[in-house]
Amino acid sequence: MKLEDIRYGQRIQVNAPGLGDHGQVGTITRVRDVRCFVHLDWDQRPRHAVVFYAADLERLPDEPVRPR
């Protein structure tokens, strides 16, 4: 994705082969400069975020999240 396409609260999938988080799904919680802070769905710590570059993210279709 391009940085200008990123927005707060957007659902994304990590597209970074070779990283441990490749293929994970999450929500963008903050954007600073060229870094995107993402809360991954599996992480139970509500304030924890992982930092990625916009190029490492792929937009998910706007669909309602299925309850677990």
ChimeraX commands (.cxc) that place a marker at each C-alpha (Angstrom):
marker #1 position 0.00,0.00,0.00 radius 0.5
marker #1 position 0.99,3.60,-0.35 radius 0.5
marker #1 position 1.24,5.79,2.73 radius 0.5
marker #1 position -1.46,8.15,1.46 radius 0.5
marker #1 position -3.91,5.19,1.24 radius 0.5
marker #1 position -3.51,4.33,4.93 radius 0.5
marker #1 position -6.11,5.53,7.44 radius 0.5
marker #1 position -6.75,5.06,11.15 radius 0.5
marker #1 position -8.94,2.04,11.94 radius 0.5
marker #1 position -8.36,0.39,8.57 radius 0.5
marker #1 position -8.24,-3.42,8.45 radius 0.5
marker #1 position -5.04,-4.75,6.90 radius 0.5
marker #1 position -3.04,-7.91,6.30 radius 0.5
marker #1 position 0.72,-7.95,6.75 radius 0.5
marker #1 position 2.42,-8.74,3.44 radius 0.5
marker #1 position 6.08,-9.14,4.43 radius 0.5
marker #1 position 7.52,-12.58,3.62 radius 0.5
marker #1 position 10.36,-13.47,5.94 radius 0.5
marker #1 position 8.85,-11.66,8.93 radius 0.5
marker #1 position 7.18,-13.61,11.69 radius 0.5
marker #1 position 4.01,-11.56,11.28 radius 0.5
marker #1 position 3.55,-12.30,7.53 radius 0.5
marker #1 position -0.08,-13.05,6.75 radius 0.5
marker #1 position -1.43,-11.75,10.05 radius 0.5
marker #1 position -4.52,-9.53,10.10 radius 0.5
marker #1 position -4.92,-6.41,12.19 radius 0.5
marker #1 position -6.10,-2.82,12.51 radius 0.5
marker #1 position -4.09,0.36,12.01 radius 0.5
marker #1 position -3.97,2.29,15.28 radius 0.5
marker #1 position -1.60,5.13,14.37 radius 0.5
marker #1 position 0.46,6.50,11.48 radius 0.5
marker #1 position 3.68,8.43,12.17 radius 0.5
marker #1 position 5.90,9.61,9.32 radius 0.5
marker #1 position 6.42,6.46,7.22 radius 0.5
marker #1 position 5.61,4.02,10.04 radius 0.5
marker #1 position 2.25,2.37,10.60 radius 0.5
marker #1 position 1.35,1.04,14.03 radius 0.5
marker #1 position -0.82,-2.08,13.78 radius 0.5
marker #1 position -2.70,-3.98,16.47 radius 0.5
marker #1 position -2.72,-7.63,15.36 radius 0.5
marker #1 position -5.96,-9.54,15.96 radius 0.5
marker #1 position -4.37,-12.37,17.96 radius 0.5
marker #1 position -2.72,-9.99,20.46 radius 0.5
marker #1 position -4.77,-9.78,23.66 radius 0.5
marker #1 position -2.97,-6.67,24.92 radius 0.5
marker #1 position -5.29,-3.86,23.74 radius 0.5
marker #1 position -2.62,-1.14,23.58 radius 0.5
marker #1 position 0.15,-3.23,22.02 radius 0.5
marker #1 position 1.04,-2.39,18.41 radius 0.5
marker #1 position 3.65,-3.59,15.93 radius 0.5
marker #1 position 5.35,-1.15,13.55 radius 0.5
marker #1 position 5.37,-1.74,9.79 radius 0.5
marker #1 position 6.01,0.32,6.68 radius 0.5
marker #1 position 3.02,1.03,4.44 radius 0.5
marker #1 position 4.60,-1.07,1.65 radius 0.5
marker #1 position 4.38,-4.13,3.95 radius 0.5
marker #1 position 0.60,-3.83,4.35 radius 0.5
marker #1 position -2.27,-4.97,2.16 radius 0.5
marker #1 position -5.79,-3.60,2.48 radius 0.5
marker #1 position -8.59,-6.02,3.38 radius 0.5
marker #1 position -12.06,-5.64,1.89 radius 0.5
marker #1 position -14.44,-3.61,4.03 radius 0.5
marker #1 position -16.38,-6.44,5.62 radius 0.5
marker #1 position -17.83,-6.76,9.09 radius 0.5
marker #1 position -15.55,-8.59,11.50 radius 0.5
marker #1 position -16.86,-12.04,12.40 radius 0.5
marker #1 position -17.27,-12.59,16.15 radius 0.5
marker #1 position -15.12,-15.36,17.61 radius 0.5
marker link #1:1,2 radius 0.2
marker link #1:2,3 radius 0.2
marker link #1:3,4 radius 0.2
marker link #1:4,5 radius 0.2
marker link #1:5,6 radius 0.2
marker link #1:6,7 radius 0.2
marker link #1:7,8 radius 0.2
marker link #1:8,9 radius 0.2
marker link #1:9,10 radius 0.2
marker link #1:10,11 radius 0.2
marker link #1:11,12 radius 0.2
marker link #1:12,13 radius 0.2
marker link #1:13,14 radius 0.2
marker link #1:14,15 radius 0.2
marker link #1:15,16 radius 0.2
marker link #1:16,17 radius 0.2
marker link #1:17,18 radius 0.2
marker link #1:18,19 radius 0.2
marker link #1:19,20 radius 0.2
marker link #1:20,21 radius 0.2
marker link #1:21,22 radius 0.2
marker link #1:22,23 radius 0.2
marker link #1:23,24 radius 0.2
marker link #1:24,25 radius 0.2
marker link #1:25,26 radius 0.2
marker link #1:26,27 radius 0.2
marker link #1:27,28 radius 0.2
marker link #1:28,29 radius 0.2
marker link #1:29,30 radius 0.2
marker link #1:30,31 radius 0.2
marker link #1:31,32 radius 0.2
marker link #1:32,33 radius 0.2
marker link #1:33,34 radius 0.2
marker link #1:34,35 radius 0.2
marker link #1:35,36 radius 0.2
marker link #1:36,37 radius 0.2
marker link #1:37,38 radius 0.2
marker link #1:38,39 radius 0.2
marker link #1:39,40 radius 0.2
marker link #1:40,41 radius 0.2
marker link #1:41,42 radius 0.2
marker link #1:42,43 radius 0.2
marker link #1:43,44 radius 0.2
marker link #1:44,45 radius 0.2
marker link #1:45,46 radius 0.2
marker link #1:46,47 radius 0.2
marker link #1:47,48 radius 0.2
marker link #1:48,49 radius 0.2
marker link #1:49,50 radius 0.2
marker link #1:50,51 radius 0.2
marker link #1:51,52 radius 0.2
marker link #1:52,53 radius 0.2
marker link #1:53,54 radius 0.2
marker link #1:54,55 radius 0.2
marker link #1:55,56 radius 0.2
marker link #1:56,57 radius 0.2
marker link #1:57,58 radius 0.2
marker link #1:58,59 radius 0.2
marker link #1:59,60 radius 0.2
marker link #1:60,61 radius 0.2
marker link #1:61,62 radius 0.2
marker link #1:62,63 radius 0.2
marker link #1:63,64 radius 0.2
marker link #1:64,65 radius 0.2
marker link #1:65,66 radius 0.2
marker link #1:66,67 radius 0.2
marker link #1:67,68 radius 0.2
view
